[in-house]
Amino acid sequence: MKTIRYALCIAAATLCAGCYEDEGNYTYDDTLEDISVSLDKAFNVRMDKEAFTYTITPDITTPDGDKSYLEYAWTQGSAPMSLPQDTISREEALTVTIDPESEDFSYNYYFRLYVKDNRRGITVMRPTELVIFKPFTDSWIVLHETGGHAELGSVEYANGEIFITPDAYTQESGTSFTGRPVRLCSRQYNTQKYTWLYEAPSQLYVQTTDLSESGLLNQVDGLSLMADWNSLLPEHLLGLVDFDRMQCSASQNGMTMCSNGHVFRANNTSPVMFEMLPSVSLSGDYYIEQVAGGPHTAIAFDKLGHRFVHCNLQTGDSWSGYAPSADMYGGEIVPITYRSGLDVADPNAIDPQEEILKFVGGYHYEVSGIAPWQKYSTYAWTVSPDGQSHIYVMRYYSLTHSDVATVSGRYDFPTPEGVDRQTPMASGPTYSNLLFYAVGNKVYRLDFTSGNSTVIYQHEDASAKISALLMAHNSVFQNDADTNGADTYGHPFSRTLGVAVNTGDGQGQLIVLQLNTAGNVDSDHTYPSTQVHTGFGPITDIAFI
């Protein structure tokens, strides 16, 4: 299946060398004496691993259909309005060769088309730009099923255009998965080549029912497999993991993962995970059921101890690369100190009848005297048998500082109809005391201070089921990232909500909602505020990288 591309056309031409003298006697009008010259202001093309060609074709018409009295000149400059410019073609269409390995490779190429009307002696000029964008940068990844096996699709954005590739993995890798889809994990932090062996703005982990093809993928090298799950964990730890029941969460200090009551962590110089172990101060048995990675550390829920615990990512051994030389200590699991007068609830004494549903990335709160990256929180949603829900607002900063509350809020309300452990949930740093969840074909905004739920999106197919929700920026960052995306995408990623929908006819759709600060669907910006991307099979999970 070929990539779906909007507003681009392709034709053929040949290159030639020469020079063109810009005399300035051209017009910017779309029409001149019934001759029309139209050219898009910019063309966007996805960077390939090898040299490739691209053709730009203007739309030129004359009243009699005869173009024999027209002359063409394409020039190239170093900037949009730079002069002089080199003439690179005298054909109607321009074909250029882009080689990513060339010394003069650029992500932006600036051209001008001059069309001379020899009957009237007047020249029309049209500027344009060819923009090369990196694959899978600020893009949605869709894990879906097609032909009985897993597939990765993508939705990419570039300068107002949208590129949808339902079979991105097969196209990029030249092969297909054999297993069925299970889950995606992502970590939105840069990798360094000297430790990770590749450079990318994020890391993408895929899991299918075949572990040999599952693991860390390199999105800048054709989604190649850097390490499978069997090598991301030391051999002696593999038996502790139930890969059908594991949960991942990212932090600046590495990916964290829990399964079968154990918690494991990588670090920022290696994807390999080692087990975190209880400190002497953590009394009793424990069973880690959920974990939430913060900017520098992590919070987990202990099912046996009925408590929240601190997975201290600032402790443990140091390792790097893909083959640590020895067994490493992943760090310690410690109790969270209860601060009477500050904490609104004791994190060590959760009602034994409460069961955790999920951790959801929370608000980036305002407070003076600390760095932006220290201001992140997480929301922990628990439920009781009596039909009540409870949300704990927890601040990561308090785990390494003693002057603030860890549990800054606790809210009780009736559990919304249909909400259970499988319910998709999301929130983001913009939203104080708000989160989003999906039941059936509807997305709700929950104000958990009051327990009120409001529908913000409803799919037109009443039988459709929403399988995943994800805020594009769902991690926590070393700096204030609340507005990231506004310049390049036209809307903050922290208010861009991905909704995976499986329709009644067995098809999958990725709905992208651009939200305002109140948590409602916003007005259109660079891209539509409600985007419907089709062509997928049933969707299991989504990620943003």
N, C-alpha and C positions, 0 to 999 in steps of 0.2 A: 504494500500500500504506500502510495506516495504522500509526502508532506502536503497538507492543504495550505496554500499560501494566498494571501489576499492582496489585490491591487498591484500585481507585478505581471509584466509581459516579457517574452523572450523572442529574439529574432537572431539573425546571423549577419555578420559583417567582417571586414578585414581591417587590420591595423596598417597605418603607414606613418612615415616620419615626415617632418617638415616644420614650418612655422607659420603663424597667422598674425597679421598686424591688426590689432584692435583699434579701429578708427573712431569708434564711438557713435557711428551713425546707425544705431539700431534702436528698436522700440521694444518696450516691455508689454505692449498691448497684445492680447490674445489673438487678435485678428489684424491684418494689414492688407487692404485692397483685396478682401475676400480670400486671402491666404491665411490659414490658421496653423499655428505652431504651438503645440501643447506638450509639456514635459513635466513630470512630477518633480517636486522640489528635492525629494530624496528617495533612494532605493535602498532596501535593506536585504542583505544576504548573509546567510549563516556561514561562519568560517568552517572550512573543511580541514582535514589533517594534511591533505596533499594539495598541490596546485590545481586550480579550477578556473574556468572561464565564466564570465557573466556578460550578458548583452543588455544594453539599454536602448530601447526603441522609442523615438518620439512619435507623436501623432501629428502628421503634417498633411494637410489637404489643400488642394487648389480648386478653383471653381470648375475647371474643365477636366480635372483628374490628371492633368499632364504635369509632371515634375521635372521635365527635361531642362527647363530653364532655371532650375534651382541648383545652387552649389552649397556644399556642406563643409563645415570645419569643426572638429571637436578639439578642444584644448584642455590641458590639465594644469592646475596650479597647486601651490602649497597651502593655500588658504582660500576661503570662499571668494574673496574679492581681490586676490593677489594678482599683480601684473609685473612683468610679462608672463605669458603662459605658453607652454610648448604645444604645438599642434601634434596630435597623436592619431588622427583619422580624418579622412575626407569622404567618408561614406555616410549614408543617412542614419544608420544605426551604429552604435559603438559597442565593440566587444573588447573586453579587457581580460587579461590573465592575472589572477591573484595567487601569489605563492607565499604561504605563511612563513616559509623558511628563508625568503629573500631578505637581503639587508635593508631594502627600502620598503618592506612591508609596512602598511599602516592600516588602522581601523577606519580611517576616513579618507576618501579620495574625492577631490573637488574638480568638477568638469564644467565646461561651457559649450553649448552648441550654437554655432553661428549658421544661419540659413540666409543665403544671399539670393534675392529676387533679381535676376538679370534683366527682366523686362522693365522693372520699375527702378532699378538701381538702389534698392534699399535693403538693409540687412537686419534680420531679427536675431536677438540673442536670448538664450534661455540657460540659466545656471541650474546645476543639479549636483547632488552629492551621492556617492555610493558608500554606505555604512556597512562595515563588516562587524557582526556581533558574535560573541563567543557562545558556543553551544551550552545549553542548560545553565544559563546565568539568570538568576531571579526568575526561575521557571517552576511550573507545576509538574510534578511527576505523578503519574497515575498507574497504580498496580491493578491490573484487571485480568480477566480470563478470556482467552479466545482459542478456539480449536482444541479445547480440553487442556490447555496449559497456560501458565502465567505469561503476561506480557507487560512491558513498561511503555506507557505512552507519555507524551509530553505536550505542554502548552507553553510556548515561548513568546516573548514580547520584544519588539524592537521598533522604537520611533513611531508609534501609532499603529503598527501592524501586529497581527497575531498569527503565529505559526503552530498548527496543530499536527502532531505526528502520533497517531494511535499505536503504531508499531515501532517506536523509537529504538527499543532495545534490539530488535531484529535487524533494523536498518543499520544501526551503528556497529553492532558486534558481528553481523553476518551469520548469526545463529539464533536459535530460539531456546527459551527455557523448556525443560521437560516436566518439571514439577508444577503443581498448582499454586496459586498465589496464597500467601499467608499474611505478611505485613511488610511495612516500610518503616525505617527509622532514619532520621536526619539530624545532623549537628551543624548549626549555622556559624561555624568558626573556620578561619583560614587554615589551610595546611601548608607546611613548609617542605620543600623538596628534599632537603638533606635528611629529614627524618621520615616523612611520609612517602617519599619517592615520587611525589607529584604535587603540583600547586593548584589549589582550587579554593573557592570561597566557602565551601561547605563539604560535608561528607554525606554520602548516601549509602544506606545499608538496605539490602533487599533480602527477604526470606521467602523461599518456596518450600514445597514439601520435599525437595531434593536439596539437602544441605551442601552437597558438593558444588552446586552452582549458586549458592546463596552466600552473602557476606557483603564486604565493602566493595563498592563499585567506583571506578575512576571515570567521572563524567567528562573529563577533558581528554580522555583517550578512548572514545567509543564505548563507554560504559563497560570497560574491561574489568574483570574480577581481580582486585588487588590481593584479597585474602578471603578464603571461605570461613564459615563459622567454625569449622573444625580446627582451624589454625588461629582464629581470633581468641580462642581459649586454650590454655595449656591442657594437654591430654588428661592429666589427673583430675581436672575440674569438669570435664565434659559430662561425666556421669551425674553431676549435681544439677544439670540444666535440663529442663523440659522445654524443648524448643517450640512446642505447640502452645505453651503457656509461659511466655516471657514478656516483659515490658521494659521499654527503653526510655531514657530521658537524657537530654544533653546538658552539659555545663561547660564553662570555659576551661575547666580542668580535665575535661574528657567525658566520653559517653559513660553513663551508668546503666546498669541492667539488673533486673531482679527476676528470679525464677526459683520455684520450689522452696521459697523461704530464704534463699541466699541472695546476696547483693554483690555485684561485680562492678569493677570500674576500669576504664582505660585511662589514658592521660593525654595531655595536649601534644605529646611527641610520639604517640604510639596508639594504634587501634587495639592492641592486644590487651585483654582484660584479665585482671586478677581479683581474687575474692577479698572483700572487706570483712574484718573479723571484729567481734565485740571486744570492747575494752574491759578492764577489770571493774570499771565503775558501772557497767551495764549488767544489772542483776537479772537472774532468771533466764529461761529459754526465750527464744525469739523466732519469729517467722515473718520475714519482710514480704509484704504483699504488694505494695506500690512504692515507687520512688519518684521524687521530683528533683531534677538537677537545677541548681541555681547558678549565679554568676561565678561563685568560687567554691561552693559546697553543695550539699544535698540534704533533703528531708525525706524520710521514709515512714511508712506506717507498719508497725509491728502488730500482727494479728494475734499472736499469743499473749503478748504483754499488754495489749489494749492501750497502746501509746504511740506517740510520734517519737522518732529518734533522729539523731543527727549523724549522717554519714559524712564524716569529716574528710573531704577530698584534699585537704592540705596536709594530711598525714600519709604515711606509707613510704615505700621505696620509690626510686626514680628509675624509669626504663624508657627506651626509645626504640623505634624501628619495629620490624615484624618478627624478630627472632631474639627476644631477650635471652641473655646467657644463663639465667638462673630463675628459679621460682621466686616471685616477688610478693611482697606484702602489700595488699591493695589499700590499706588504711584502716582506721578504726571506726566502729559504730559506738556512739556514746549517747548517754541520756541528754535530753534537752532540759536545761535548768528552768524550773518554774519560778517566776519572779512575782511574788505577791504584791499587789498594788499596781502592777504593770500588765501582766497577762490577764486576759478576761476568762481564761480557762486553763486548767492544768494539762499540759501536753502529755504528762505521764499517767493520767488517770481518765482515759476515755471510757465511757460506759461500755461494759463488755458486750452489750446487745447491739452496739453500733457497728455497722460494716461499712468499710470504705468502698466508694464507687470509683473515684478517680481523683488525681491531682490535676488541676488546670492552671496554666500560667496566669498570674494575676497582675494587679495594678502596679504601675511604676509611680510610686507615691512621691509627694512633694515634702521635703524636709531639708532644712539648711544644715550645713556643716559636714555633709558626707558626699562622696563622689556619686555621679549619676549611676554608675554600675552597681552601687550598693543599695539602690532604692527599690529593688524588685521584690515582689511577693508571690505567693502561690495560694490557690484556693483548694482546700481539701473538702470533698463532698462525701458525707457519710449518711447512712439511713438507719432507722430503727424499725423493729417489728411493728410498732404502733402506728406506722404510716407517716412518721415525722422525718424530715430531712434536717441536716445540720451542715453548715458550711463554716469551716475554720479559715480565717485569714491569717496567713503566717508569713513573717518577714525573715528573709535569709540573713540580713545584716546582724540580727540578734544572736545568731549562732556563733559568731566570733566577737561579739561585743556585749557587755553586760548592762548597758544603760538603757536598753529599749526592750519592749515586749516582743516575744516570739509570736504568741497568739494575740494579735491586736484586735480581733473581732471573732465573735461566734454568733451565728444566726440560725434560728429554728423556724421551720415552716412546713406545712403539709407537702409531702412528696408529690410532685406533679404526676398526673396520670401517664403511665407508660414508661416512666423512668426506671431503669435498672442498671446492672453492671455493664450491659452491652450498649447503653445509650451513648451516641457520639456527643462530645462536649468540647468546647473551646472558649477561650477568652484571650485577652491581650493587655499590654501595658497601658493602653488608653482607658480601660474600663474599670472604674472603681465600683465594687459591689455589684457588678454585672457579669453574667456569663451567658453563653449560648448553648442550647442543646437541641437535639432533633428527635422527633418521634414520628414515625410514619413518613409522610411526605411534607412535613412542616418543620421549619426552623423557628425556635422560640428564643426570645430574649428574657432572661430571668433576672429580676431585681431581687436578690436574695435577702435584702433587708426587710422586704415586705412579703416575699414569697409570690409576688405577682409575675405571671408569665404572659408574654405578648407575642403573637405570631408576627415575624418579620419577613418570612418567605414561605410560599406554598407552591409546590410543584403542580403543574396542570394535570398530571396523571394521578388520580386519587389512589391508585393501587401502587404507586411508586414508594420505594423505601430508601431512606437516606442511610448510607452505610458508614460515612466518615465526615467529620468536621475538622477543619484546621485553619487557624489564623496563619497567614503567610509567614509573618515573623512571630514565631511561637516560643522562641528561646529567650534567654537573657544575655545581654551584651556588656562588653567592657566599657562602653560609652553610651550616651543617651541616643538610643536608636528609634525613638518614638516616631520620628518623621522620615525615617529611611524609606526610599521609594517615591517620595513626593516629586523629586527632580527628574528621575529617570522613567518612572512608571506613571507619574501624574497623580498618585494617591498613596498615602502611607501604607506600607506593607502590614503594619500593626493593626490596620483597620480593613484588611482585605481578607475575606473569609472564603475558604474553599469548601464546597459542599458536594460530596460524592453521592449521586442519585442512581439507583437501579430501577428502571421502569418496568411496568408490567409485562412488556414484550421481550424481556431478557437483555435489554441494552443498558449501557452505562453512560451517564452524562456527568461532566464536571461543571457545576454551577459556581461561578465566582461572583461574590457579592462585595461591592465596595460600600463600606459603612461610614456613617457620620459619627461624631463623638457621642451622640445619644444612643448609638447602637441600632439605628434604622438604616435602611438602604439609602445611600446618598444619591445625589444627582450625577449625571455623566460627567466625566472629565476627559482625559486623553483616551481612555477606553470606556466602554459602556459600564454603567454601575451594576447591571445584571448581565453577566455573560453566560451563554449556554454553549458548551463545547461537547460535541457528539463524536461518534465513531468508535467508542470503546465498548468492550464487552462488560459483563457485570464487574463492578469495581469493588475491590477489597479494601484498598487503603490509598491515601494520597500523601505527598510530601511536597515541600517547597524548598528549593536549593538555590 
